[in-house]
Amino acid sequence: METKRLSGRVWSTFVIFGLIGQMAWTIENMYLNVYIYKTVTYDSGAIATMVALSAIVATIATLTMGALSDRIGKRKIFMTYGYIIWGISIISFGYINQNFVAQIFPHSNVILATLWLIIAMDCVMTFIGSTANDAAFQAWVTDVTHPTNRGKAEGLIATMPLLGMLVVFGVLDSFTQREMWKEFFLIIGVIVILSGVLGIFLIRDQNIEKKESHYIKDLVYGFKWSTIKAHRMLYIIFGSVSILGIAQQVFIPYFIIYFEFYIGMTDYVILLGSVLTLASLVSIIGGRLVDRYGKKKFLLGSVILYIIGMFVMYLLGMTIKDNLSLTFILTLFFGVLMMGSYLVSMVILNAMGRDLIPPSHIGVFSGIRMIFFIMIPMVIGPFIGSSVIRNSASTYIDEFGIIQSTPTPGIYLAGAIVAIFSFIPIYFVITELRREKHETA
C-alpha cells in the first residue's frame, strides 16, 4: 500500500495545536494539583476529586461537541475559537486565591470555598478545552490522516503531552517556585489564545458531509449494544488504553509533589525535563518503526517494559531516596523506560483505534474515546493513588505545625499492579493482529 503524504500545513497544525493544547492540559492535570497543594489544602483527596470531576466534564464535552461537529460538518471553528476562550479561562486561575475568596465571601470557610471555586473553574476550563482539543482537534486528526501515515502522525502527537510538560517545566516552573502564580497562568493563557488566532489562518476544514440524522441518536450511537458488537475490536482497544491510563493516573497527579516533598529534589525540573525529552524521542522513533514493521511486534513488549519501569521506580524510591545523585541517574533511565514504553503502546493502540472508527461518526467516537482514555482513568486512578498516600507512613510537618501526608513510591507499585490487567484485552488485540496478518499474507 502506497503511503499518503501529509502537507506541511497539516504537520504544522499537529505541532502547534498538539503542543500548546498539551501545555494547557499540563496546567489542568498537574499544576492545578500543585496550586491546590501549596496554596489551599494538603488533602490528596481534594486533588483526586478535582481530577475525577474534570474528567467527567471532559467526557461530556467531547461527546456532545464531537457529535455537534459531525452534524455541522466543521471542526475549525471549534478548534480556533475554542483555543481562544480556553486561554482566557486559564488566565482566570491567577485571580482565584484565598484573599480573593475572603473578600467575595467574607463569612465563608475560606479554604473550602477557595477549593470549590478552583474546582468549578477547572470544570469550566475543561469543558472548553475538551471541546477544542479532544472533540474537534482529535476528530480533525482522524479526518486528515490515513491508515498508511497514522503511525507517524500518532508518533508525533503521542509526544505532545510530554513535550507540553517539558516546556512548562523548563520555561515556566520557576514562576511557581517563586509563588508567582498569576504570571504563570497569564503566560500560558496568552500562548493558548495566540495559537487559536494562528489557527484561523492555518487550518482548513476537510470535506465532511453534514449529518442529517437526529442529534440525540448520534449521541447515543456509541453506547448501543449493536454498535459495540459491530465494532467489537475498537472497544477492546479502548479498554486496553483505559487500563493502561488508570495505571498512569495512579501516580501522574502526584508526580511533581512526589519528587519535591518525598524525594526532596528541589531541582526536579532538570530530571523531569530530561525524562520527558528522551521519552518523546522514543515515541517518535517508535511511531516510525510501527509503520515500517507492524504493530504486533511492539505492542506486548512496550506494555511489559511500561510495567517494569513502574516497578523499578517503586524500588528506587524505597531503597535509595537519600542518595540524590544515584536517584537522579537511575530515575532518568527507568523514567524514560517507563514513559517511553507507555507512549509507544499508545501510538499503536491509538493508530489501530483511528483505523477502526467509522467515518460517519468520527466526532461521536471522539467522545466515546474520551470515556476510555480520560474519564475512566482519571476517575479511578487518582483515588487509588490517594488511598496509597493516605495509608502510608510518609509525613512531614508543615509551616503551621500540622502533620501532612506525602506521595510515596507505593503509587508506582499500585500503577504496575493495575497495568497487569491490561494483558486481558491486549491478548485479543494481538490475536486480531495475527488474524489480519494471515489474511493479507
C-alpha positions as CSV (number, residue, x, y, z in Angstrom):
1,M,0.0,0.0,0.0
2,E,1.4,3.4,-1.0
3,T,2.0,5.8,1.9
4,K,0.0,9.0,1.6
5,R,1.9,12.2,2.4
6,L,0.6,14.9,4.7
7,S,1.2,18.5,3.8
8,G,3.4,20.9,5.8
9,R,0.3,22.8,6.8
10,V,-1.1,19.7,8.4
11,W,2.1,18.8,10.2
12,S,2.4,22.4,11.5
13,T,-1.2,22.2,12.9
14,F,-0.3,18.9,14.6
15,V,2.7,20.6,16.3
16,I,1.0,23.9,17.2
17,F,-2.4,22.7,18.4
18,G,-1.0,19.4,19.8
19,L,1.9,21.0,21.8
20,I,0.1,24.1,23.0
21,G,-3.1,22.1,23.8
22,Q,-1.0,19.8,25.9
23,M,0.8,22.7,27.6
24,A,-2.7,23.8,28.7
25,W,-3.6,20.3,29.8
26,T,-0.3,20.2,31.9
27,I,-1.7,23.1,33.8
28,E,-5.0,21.3,34.3
29,N,-3.6,17.8,35.0
30,M,-0.6,18.7,37.1
31,Y,-0.1,22.3,38.1
32,L,-3.6,22.9,39.4
33,N,-2.9,20.0,41.7
34,V,0.3,21.7,42.9
35,Y,-1.5,25.0,43.2
36,I,-4.1,23.5,45.5
37,Y,-1.5,21.6,47.5
38,K,0.7,24.6,48.1
39,T,-1.9,27.4,48.5
40,V,-5.2,25.8,49.6
41,T,-5.0,22.3,51.2
42,Y,-2.6,19.3,51.5
43,D,-5.5,16.8,51.3
44,S,-4.7,14.4,48.4
45,G,-8.4,13.6,48.3
46,A,-9.2,17.1,47.2
47,I,-6.9,16.6,44.2
48,A,-8.4,13.3,43.4
49,T,-11.9,14.9,43.5
50,M,-10.9,17.7,41.1
51,V,-9.3,15.3,38.7
52,A,-12.3,13.0,38.7
53,L,-14.9,15.8,38.2
54,S,-12.9,17.4,35.4
55,A,-12.6,14.0,33.6
56,I,-16.3,13.6,33.7
57,V,-16.9,17.1,32.4
58,A,-14.2,16.5,29.6
59,T,-16.1,13.4,28.5
60,I,-19.5,15.1,28.4
61,A,-18.0,18.0,26.4
62,T,-16.3,15.7,23.9
63,L,-19.4,13.5,23.5
64,T,-21.8,16.4,22.9
65,M,-19.5,18.8,21.0
66,G,-17.9,16.0,18.9
67,A,-21.3,14.9,17.7
68,L,-22.2,18.5,17.0
69,S,-19.1,19.0,14.9
70,D,-20.1,15.8,12.9
71,R,-23.6,17.2,12.5
72,I,-22.5,20.6,11.1
73,G,-19.5,19.1,9.2
74,K,-16.9,21.5,10.6
75,R,-14.0,21.3,13.1
76,K,-12.1,24.5,12.5
77,I,-14.5,26.8,14.3
78,F,-14.4,24.6,17.4
79,M,-10.6,24.4,17.4
80,T,-9.7,28.0,16.8
81,Y,-12.3,29.9,18.8
82,G,-12.2,27.1,21.4
83,Y,-8.5,27.7,22.0
84,I,-9.0,31.4,22.3
85,I,-11.7,31.0,25.0
86,W,-9.6,28.2,26.6
87,G,-6.7,30.6,27.1
88,I,-9.0,33.2,28.7
89,S,-10.2,30.6,31.2
90,I,-6.7,29.6,32.1
91,I,-5.8,33.3,32.9
92,S,-8.7,33.4,35.4
93,F,-7.0,31.0,37.8
94,G,-4.4,33.6,38.7
95,Y,-7.1,35.6,40.4
96,I,-8.7,32.7,42.4
97,N,-6.9,32.6,45.8
98,Q,-7.8,32.8,49.5
99,N,-7.6,36.6,49.7
100,F,-9.9,37.0,46.7
101,V,-12.4,34.5,48.2
102,A,-12.3,36.1,51.6
103,Q,-13.3,39.4,50.0
104,I,-16.1,38.0,48.0
105,F,-17.4,35.6,50.6
106,P,-16.3,37.1,54.0
107,H,-18.3,34.8,56.2
108,S,-17.5,31.5,54.4
109,N,-15.0,28.8,55.2
110,V,-12.3,30.4,53.1
111,I,-10.3,27.2,52.4
112,L,-13.3,25.2,51.4
113,A,-14.8,28.0,49.3
114,T,-11.5,28.5,47.5
115,L,-11.1,24.8,46.8
116,W,-14.5,24.5,45.3
117,L,-14.2,27.7,43.3
118,I,-11.0,26.4,41.8
119,I,-12.7,23.0,41.1
120,A,-15.7,24.8,39.5
121,M,-13.5,26.9,37.3
122,D,-11.4,23.8,36.4
123,C,-14.6,22.2,35.1
124,V,-15.4,25.2,33.0
125,M,-11.9,25.3,31.6
126,T,-12.1,21.6,30.9
127,F,-15.3,21.8,29.0
128,I,-13.9,24.5,26.8
129,G,-10.5,22.7,26.3
130,S,-12.2,19.3,25.6
131,T,-14.4,20.9,23.0
132,A,-11.4,22.5,21.2
133,N,-8.8,19.7,21.7
134,D,-10.4,16.4,22.5
135,A,-13.5,16.7,20.3
136,A,-12.5,19.0,17.4
137,F,-8.7,18.6,17.1
138,Q,-8.7,14.8,17.6
139,A,-11.5,14.4,15.1
140,W,-9.7,16.6,12.7
141,V,-6.6,14.5,13.0
142,T,-8.6,11.4,12.0
143,D,-10.1,13.4,9.1
144,V,-6.7,14.3,7.6
145,T,-4.8,11.1,8.3
146,H,-4.9,7.7,6.6
147,P,-4.0,4.2,7.7
148,T,-0.7,4.4,5.8
149,N,0.5,7.5,7.7
150,R,-1.2,7.3,11.1
151,G,1.8,5.6,12.8
152,K,3.9,8.7,12.0
153,A,1.2,11.1,13.0
154,E,0.4,9.3,16.2
155,G,4.1,9.0,17.0
156,L,4.3,12.8,16.8
157,I,1.1,13.5,18.6
158,A,1.8,11.0,21.4
159,T,4.9,13.0,22.3
160,M,2.9,16.2,22.8
161,P,1.8,15.5,26.4
162,L,5.4,15.0,27.4
163,L,6.7,17.9,25.3
164,G,4.0,20.1,26.8
165,M,5.1,19.2,30.3
166,L,8.7,19.7,29.3
167,V,8.1,23.3,28.0
168,V,6.1,24.2,31.1
169,F,8.6,22.6,33.5
170,G,11.6,24.0,31.8
171,V,10.4,27.5,31.0
172,L,7.7,28.4,33.5
173,D,8.2,26.2,36.6
174,S,10.4,28.9,38.1
175,F,7.3,31.1,38.4
176,T,5.6,28.6,40.6
177,Q,8.7,28.1,42.7
178,R,8.6,31.9,43.4
179,E,4.9,31.7,44.1
180,M,4.2,33.9,41.0
181,W,1.0,32.1,40.1
182,K,-0.8,35.0,38.4
183,E,2.1,35.5,36.0
184,F,2.3,31.7,35.4
185,F,-1.3,31.4,34.4
186,L,-1.2,34.6,32.4
187,I,1.7,33.4,30.2
188,I,0.1,30.0,29.4
189,G,-3.3,31.6,28.8
190,V,-1.9,34.1,26.3
191,I,0.1,31.4,24.4
192,V,-3.1,29.3,24.1
193,I,-5.1,32.4,22.8
194,L,-2.4,33.2,20.2
195,S,-2.4,29.6,18.9
196,G,-6.2,29.9,18.4
197,V,-5.7,33.1,16.4
198,L,-3.0,31.5,14.3
199,G,-5.2,28.5,13.6
200,I,-7.8,30.8,12.0
201,F,-5.3,31.3,9.2
202,L,-3.6,27.9,9.2
203,I,-6.4,25.3,9.5
204,R,-8.5,24.1,6.6
205,D,-11.6,22.1,7.2
206,Q,-11.9,18.8,5.4
207,N,-14.8,17.9,3.2
208,I,-17.0,16.4,5.9
209,E,-20.6,15.5,4.9
210,K,-23.1,17.2,7.1
211,K,-25.1,14.7,9.2
212,E,-28.8,14.7,8.7
213,S,-29.5,12.2,11.5
214,H,-31.1,13.2,14.8
215,Y,-28.5,14.8,17.2
216,I,-29.7,12.6,20.1
217,K,-29.4,9.5,18.0
218,D,-25.8,10.4,17.3
219,L,-25.1,11.0,21.0
220,V,-26.3,7.5,22.0
221,Y,-24.9,5.7,18.9
222,G,-21.7,4.7,20.6
223,F,-23.5,3.3,23.6
224,K,-25.8,1.0,21.7
225,W,-25.2,-2.7,22.0
226,S,-25.5,-3.2,18.3
227,T,-22.7,-0.6,17.8
228,I,-20.5,-2.3,20.3
229,K,-21.0,-5.7,18.6
230,A,-20.3,-4.2,15.2
231,H,-17.1,-2.5,16.3
232,R,-16.0,-5.1,19.0
233,M,-12.3,-4.7,18.4
234,L,-12.4,-0.9,18.6
235,Y,-13.9,-1.2,22.1
236,I,-11.4,-3.8,23.1
237,I,-8.6,-1.4,22.1
238,F,-10.3,1.3,24.1
239,G,-10.4,-1.0,27.1
240,S,-6.7,-1.7,26.8
241,V,-6.0,2.1,26.7
242,S,-8.3,2.6,29.7
243,I,-6.4,0.1,31.9
244,L,-3.0,1.5,31.0
245,G,-4.3,5.0,31.6
246,I,-5.6,4.1,35.1
247,A,-2.1,2.8,35.9
248,Q,-0.6,6.2,34.8
249,Q,-3.2,8.2,36.7
250,V,-2.4,6.5,39.9
251,F,0.9,8.4,40.0
252,I,0.8,11.3,37.5
253,P,-1.4,13.7,39.5
254,Y,1.2,13.4,42.4
255,F,4.3,13.3,40.1
256,I,5.8,16.8,41.0
257,I,4.7,16.6,44.6
258,Y,6.4,13.2,45.0
259,F,9.8,14.4,43.8
260,E,9.7,17.7,45.7
261,F,8.2,16.5,49.0
262,Y,9.2,12.8,49.3
263,I,12.5,12.6,47.4
264,G,13.4,16.1,48.4
265,M,14.7,17.0,44.9
266,T,14.3,20.8,44.6
267,D,15.8,20.8,41.1
268,Y,13.4,18.2,39.8
269,V,12.8,20.2,36.7
270,I,16.2,19.0,35.2
271,L,15.3,15.4,35.9
272,L,11.8,15.5,34.6
273,G,12.7,17.6,31.6
274,S,15.3,15.0,30.6
275,V,12.9,12.1,31.1
276,L,10.2,13.8,29.0
277,T,12.6,14.8,26.2
278,L,14.1,11.3,25.9
279,A,10.7,9.6,26.2
280,S,9.4,11.8,23.4
281,L,12.2,10.8,21.2
282,V,11.4,7.1,21.9
283,S,7.8,7.8,20.9
284,I,8.7,9.4,17.6
285,I,11.1,6.7,16.7
286,G,8.6,4.0,17.8
287,G,5.9,5.5,15.6
288,R,8.2,5.2,12.5
289,L,9.1,1.6,13.4
290,V,5.5,0.7,13.9
291,D,4.6,1.9,10.4
292,R,7.6,0.0,9.0
293,Y,7.5,-3.3,10.9
294,G,3.9,-3.6,12.1
295,K,2.1,-3.1,15.4
296,K,2.2,-6.7,16.8
297,K,6.0,-6.7,17.1
298,F,5.9,-3.7,19.5
299,L,2.6,-3.8,21.5
300,L,3.3,-6.6,24.0
301,G,6.9,-5.6,24.6
302,S,6.1,-1.9,25.2
303,V,3.4,-2.8,27.8
304,I,5.8,-5.2,29.6
305,L,8.5,-2.5,29.7
306,Y,6.0,0.0,31.0
307,I,5.1,-2.2,33.9
308,I,8.8,-3.0,34.6
309,G,9.5,0.8,34.6
310,M,6.8,1.5,37.2
311,F,8.0,-1.4,39.4
312,V,11.6,-0.2,39.3
313,M,10.5,3.4,40.1
314,Y,8.9,1.9,43.2
315,L,12.1,0.1,44.2
316,L,14.2,3.2,43.7
317,G,12.0,5.3,45.9
318,M,12.1,2.6,48.6
319,T,15.8,2.0,48.6
320,I,17.9,4.9,47.5
321,K,15.9,8.1,48.1
322,D,18.6,9.6,50.3
323,N,21.3,9.3,47.6
324,L,20.1,12.1,45.3
325,S,22.9,11.6,42.7
326,L,22.2,7.9,42.3
327,T,18.4,8.5,42.4
328,F,18.8,11.1,39.6
329,I,20.7,8.8,37.3
330,L,18.6,5.7,37.8
331,T,15.3,7.6,37.8
332,L,16.4,9.2,34.5
333,F,17.0,5.8,32.9
334,F,13.9,3.9,34.2
335,G,11.7,7.0,33.9
336,V,12.5,7.1,30.2
337,L,11.8,3.4,30.0
338,M,8.5,3.8,31.8
339,M,7.2,6.8,29.9
340,G,8.7,5.9,26.6
341,S,7.2,2.4,26.6
342,Y,3.8,3.8,27.6
343,L,3.9,6.2,24.7
344,V,4.8,3.5,22.2
345,S,1.9,1.4,23.4
346,M,-0.4,4.5,23.0
347,V,1.0,5.1,19.5
348,I,0.0,1.5,18.5
349,L,-3.4,1.4,20.2
350,N,-4.3,5.0,19.0
351,A,-3.4,4.2,15.4
352,M,-5.4,0.9,15.5
353,G,-8.4,2.8,17.0
354,R,-8.4,5.5,14.4
355,D,-8.3,2.9,11.6
356,L,-11.4,1.3,13.0
357,I,-13.5,4.4,13.7
358,P,-16.5,4.6,11.2
359,P,-16.0,7.7,9.0
360,S,-19.6,8.7,9.5
361,H,-19.2,9.0,13.3
362,I,-15.7,10.4,13.8
363,G,-16.8,13.2,16.1
364,V,-19.1,10.9,18.1
365,F,-16.3,8.4,18.7
366,S,-14.1,11.2,19.9
367,G,-16.5,11.3,22.9
368,I,-16.5,7.5,23.3
369,R,-12.8,7.6,23.1
370,M,-12.7,10.2,26.0
371,I,-14.7,7.8,28.2
372,F,-11.9,5.2,28.0
373,F,-8.9,7.5,27.5
374,I,-9.7,10.2,30.1
375,M,-12.8,9.7,32.2
376,I,-12.3,6.2,33.5
377,P,-8.6,6.5,34.1
378,M,-8.9,9.9,35.8
379,V,-11.9,8.9,37.9
380,I,-10.3,5.7,39.2
381,G,-6.6,6.2,39.1
382,P,-6.2,9.3,41.3
383,F,-8.3,7.8,44.1
384,I,-6.1,4.7,44.1
385,G,-3.1,6.9,44.4
386,S,-4.7,9.0,47.1
387,S,-5.6,5.8,49.1
388,V,-2.0,4.7,48.9
389,I,-0.8,8.1,50.1
390,R,-3.3,8.3,52.9
391,N,-2.4,4.8,54.2
392,S,1.4,5.4,54.1
393,A,3.6,6.4,57.0
394,S,5.3,9.1,55.0
395,T,4.5,12.5,56.5
396,Y,6.1,15.9,57.2
397,I,5.3,18.9,59.5
398,D,4.2,22.0,57.5
399,E,4.9,25.6,58.5
400,F,1.8,25.6,60.7
401,G,2.9,22.6,62.7
402,I,0.4,20.2,61.1
403,I,1.3,16.7,60.0
404,Q,0.7,16.2,56.3
405,S,0.9,13.1,54.1
406,T,3.2,13.0,51.1
407,P,3.1,10.8,48.0
408,T,5.2,7.6,48.4
409,P,6.8,5.1,46.0
410,G,3.8,2.9,46.6
411,I,1.9,4.9,43.9
412,Y,4.2,3.3,41.3
413,L,3.7,-0.2,42.6
414,A,0.0,0.3,42.6
415,G,0.2,1.6,39.0
416,A,2.2,-1.5,38.0
417,I,-0.4,-3.8,39.5
418,V,-3.2,-2.1,37.7
419,A,-1.3,-2.3,34.4
420,I,-1.0,-6.1,34.6
421,F,-4.8,-6.3,34.0
422,S,-4.3,-4.8,30.5
423,F,-2.9,-8.1,29.3
424,I,-6.5,-9.4,29.2
425,P,-7.8,-7.1,26.4
426,I,-4.3,-6.9,24.8
427,Y,-4.4,-10.7,24.2
428,F,-7.5,-10.2,22.0
429,V,-5.8,-7.2,20.2
430,I,-2.7,-9.3,19.4
431,T,-4.9,-12.2,18.3
432,E,-6.7,-9.8,15.9
433,L,-3.4,-8.5,14.5
434,R,-2.3,-12.1,13.9
435,R,-5.5,-12.8,12.1
436,E,-5.1,-9.7,9.9
437,K,-1.5,-10.7,9.0
438,H,-2.7,-14.2,7.9
439,E,-5.5,-12.7,5.8
440,T,-3.1,-10.3,4.0
441,A,-0.3,-12.8,3.5
